[in-house]
Amino acid sequence: MTYGKGLPALAALTTLTLTAALALVFFFAPLDADQGFVQKIFYLHVPMGIVALAGFVAGGVFAVAHLRTRDARHDLRSYVAIHLSLILAVGVLITGSIWARASWGAWWVWDEPMLVVFLIIFLLYACYQPLRFSIEDRDRQARAASVFAITAGAFTPLCFGAVRFAQEAYIHPRTFDSTGVGMPPGMFVTFLVAFVGMTLLFVTLWKYEMAAKHTTFRLRALRRALGGEEDLAPVRRSAAPQSL
């Protein structure tokens, strides 16, 4: 699979969509009656959070494919999806803290279930890379990482589903209520465009990193074929992705 194919067009579409989202945020979406201008961070915070969680789940799906096929390409796809989601999750925590400070007068509210659950999931996935790179053998490394990704990926939607359908009172704003969309049409359109833009950004970055790693593996294979430097880690070659 050639991951760089169509990447320039995808990057252009991503840029266009994110630019449109910013224009809608500042010039189209109405001000929130209670929070005012600070509420506009919602259009970054919420799409980023949804895409990060979806990326974690996607990492689990790729991990299932790896355990079923033993194809190292699926392991690499899982790795890239999870570590990009970790980066987005940091952004979610930062923007959430800024929003909390402006709205609630505190950088963090420990009795808000949604905040605490997201932090727990972030800390859980923060263990992924240390676990992965503590194992030198690539076969064992990939299997352990896949098992972790599947377990954590299954935990993520279950945990958020339990919080969302709980009966306790919420202080955290809810994007969707039991009847459907819980926001005015102007806000909802802006949110959708921002969400599509964030999704495209994730896919673009995923394809870009996969293309970069694909090129790196091919260069290493060519170097070995020409009698140059061996791979950096003294591990079995059969475990390394030979073709992406």
C-alpha positions in Angstrom: 0.0 0.0 0.0 1.3 3.4 -1.0 0.4 5.7 1.9 1.6 8.9 0.1 -0.8 8.5 -2.7 -3.4 11.3 -2.7 -1.7 12.9 0.4 -1.2 16.4 -1.2 -4.9 16.5 -2.1 -5.9 15.3 1.3 -3.7 17.9 3.0 -5.2 20.6 0.8 -8.8 19.5 1.7 -7.8 19.4 5.4 -6.5 22.9 5.3 -9.5 24.2 3.5 -11.9 22.5 5.9 -10.1 23.7 9.0 -10.0 27.2 7.5 -13.7 27.1 6.9 -14.2 25.9 10.5 -12.3 28.8 11.9 -14.2 31.2 9.8 -17.5 29.7 11.0 -16.3 29.8 14.7 -15.5 33.5 14.6 -17.9 34.9 12.2 -21.0 32.6 12.0 -21.5 30.7 15.2 -23.6 32.6 17.7 -22.2 33.5 21.1 -23.3 31.3 24.0 -25.8 33.1 26.2 -24.1 32.0 29.4 -20.4 31.7 28.6 -20.0 34.2 25.9 -16.9 34.2 23.7 -15.0 31.6 25.7 -17.5 29.0 24.7 -15.9 29.0 21.2 -13.1 26.8 22.5 -15.8 24.1 22.4 -15.3 23.8 18.6 -11.7 22.8 19.1 -12.0 20.9 22.4 -14.9 18.6 21.6 -13.9 17.5 18.0 -10.4 16.9 19.2 -11.7 14.7 22.1 -14.0 12.7 19.9 -11.3 12.1 17.2 -8.7 11.2 19.9 -11.0 8.5 21.4 -11.9 7.2 17.9 -8.2 7.0 17.2 -7.6 4.9 20.3 -10.4 2.5 19.3 -9.0 2.4 15.7 -5.7 1.3 17.3 -7.5 -1.5 18.9 -9.1 -2.6 15.7 -5.7 -2.6 13.9 -4.4 -4.6 16.8 -7.1 -7.3 16.4 -6.1 -7.5 12.7 -2.4 -8.0 13.7 -3.2 -10.8 16.2 -5.3 -12.5 13.6 -2.9 -12.2 10.7 0.5 -11.7 12.4 1.0 -9.0 9.7 3.5 -6.4 11.1 1.8 -3.7 9.0 -1.3 -3.8 11.2 0.9 -3.4 14.3 2.5 -0.3 12.8 -0.9 1.1 11.9 -2.1 0.6 15.4 1.0 2.2 16.9 0.7 5.3 14.7 -3.1 5.7 15.4 -2.5 5.5 19.2 0.4 7.8 19.4 -1.3 10.5 17.3 -4.4 10.1 19.5 -2.1 10.7 22.6 -1.0 14.0 21.1 -4.6 15.0 20.5 -5.5 13.9 24.0 -2.9 16.3 25.4 -4.6 19.1 23.4 -8.0 18.0 24.9 -6.7 18.2 28.4 -5.1 21.6 27.8 -8.1 23.2 26.1 -10.4 21.6 28.7 -8.4 23.2 31.5 -8.5 26.6 29.8 -12.3 26.3 29.3 -12.8 25.1 32.9 -10.8 28.0 34.3 -12.8 30.5 32.3 -16.2 28.9 33.0 -15.9 27.4 36.5 -13.0 29.4 38.0 -10.8 26.3 38.4 -8.3 24.6 36.1 -9.7 21.2 37.1 -12.9 19.8 38.7 -12.3 16.4 40.2 -16.0 15.7 40.8 -16.9 16.0 37.1 -17.0 12.4 35.8 -16.3 13.2 32.1 -13.0 15.0 32.9 -11.8 12.3 35.3 -12.6 9.5 32.9 -10.8 11.2 30.0 -7.7 11.7 32.3 -7.8 8.1 33.3 -7.9 6.9 29.7 -5.1 9.3 28.8 -2.9 8.0 31.6 -3.8 4.4 30.5 -2.6 5.0 27.0 0.5 6.9 28.3 1.7 3.4 29.4 1.5 2.1 25.8 4.8 3.3 24.5 6.9 2.5 27.6 5.4 -1.0 27.6 6.0 -1.4 23.9 9.6 -0.3 23.9 10.6 -2.2 27.1 10.4 -5.4 25.0 13.3 -5.8 22.5 12.1 -8.8 20.6 9.7 -7.4 17.9 7.4 -10.4 17.8 6.8 -10.2 21.5 6.7 -6.4 21.4 4.0 -6.4 18.7 1.9 -9.1 20.5 2.1 -7.3 23.9 1.3 -3.9 22.3 -1.7 -5.4 20.4 -3.1 -7.0 23.5 -2.8 -3.7 25.4 -4.4 -1.8 22.5 -7.3 -4.2 22.3 -8.0 -4.1 26.0 -7.7 -0.3 26.3 -9.7 0.2 23.1 -12.6 -1.9 24.5 -12.4 -0.1 27.8 -12.6 3.4 26.2 -16.2 3.4 24.8 -17.5 1.3 27.7 -16.1 3.8 30.2 -17.5 6.8 28.5 -20.8 5.1 27.8 -21.2 4.3 31.5 -20.5 7.9 32.5 -22.8 9.3 29.8 -25.8 7.2 30.8 -25.3 7.6 34.5 -28.0 9.4 36.5 -25.8 11.8 38.4 -26.1 15.5 37.6 -23.6 16.9 35.2 -21.8 20.2 35.3 -19.9 19.3 32.1 -21.7 20.5 29.0 -23.3 17.8 26.8 -23.1 18.2 23.0 -26.0 15.9 22.4 -29.0 15.3 24.6 -31.6 12.5 24.7 -33.7 14.1 21.9 -30.8 14.6 19.5 -28.8 17.8 18.9 -28.5 19.9 22.1 -27.4 23.1 20.4 -28.7 25.8 18.1 -28.5 25.2 14.3 -25.6 27.7 13.8 -23.6 26.1 16.5 -24.3 22.6 15.2 -23.2 23.4 11.6 -20.0 24.9 12.9 -19.4 21.9 15.2 -19.9 19.5 12.2 -17.4 21.4 10.0 -14.9 21.5 12.9 -15.4 17.8 13.5 -14.9 16.9 9.9 -11.8 19.1 9.8 -10.3 17.5 12.9 -11.0 14.0 11.4 -9.3 14.9 8.2 -6.4 16.3 10.1 -6.0 13.0 12.0 -6.2 11.0 8.8 -3.7 13.2 7.0 -1.2 13.0 9.8 -1.7 9.2 10.0 -1.1 8.8 6.3 1.9 11.1 6.4 3.5 9.2 9.2 2.8 5.9 7.6 4.3 7.1 4.4 7.4 8.4 6.3 7.9 5.0 8.1 7.3 3.1 4.8 10.1 5.1 3.2 12.4 4.5 6.2 11.8 0.8 6.2 12.5 0.6 2.4 15.7 2.6 2.8 16.9 0.2 5.6 16.0 -2.8 3.5 18.0 -1.3 0.6 20.9 -0.5 2.8 21.0 -4.1 4.1 20.8 -5.4 0.6 23.7 -3.3 -0.4 25.7 -4.5 2.6 25.4 -1.3 4.5 24.4 -0.7 8.1 22.1 -3.2 9.8 18.9 -2.2 11.5 19.5 -0.2 14.7 18.1 -2.8 17.1 19.6 -6.3 17.4 16.4 -8.1 16.9 15.1 -10.8 14.6 14.6 -9.5 11.0 11.5 -11.6 10.5 9.6 -9.5 13.0 10.3 -6.2 11.3 7.8 -5.0 8.7 9.3 -6.0 5.4 6.7 -4.2 3.2 4.2 -1.5 3.9 
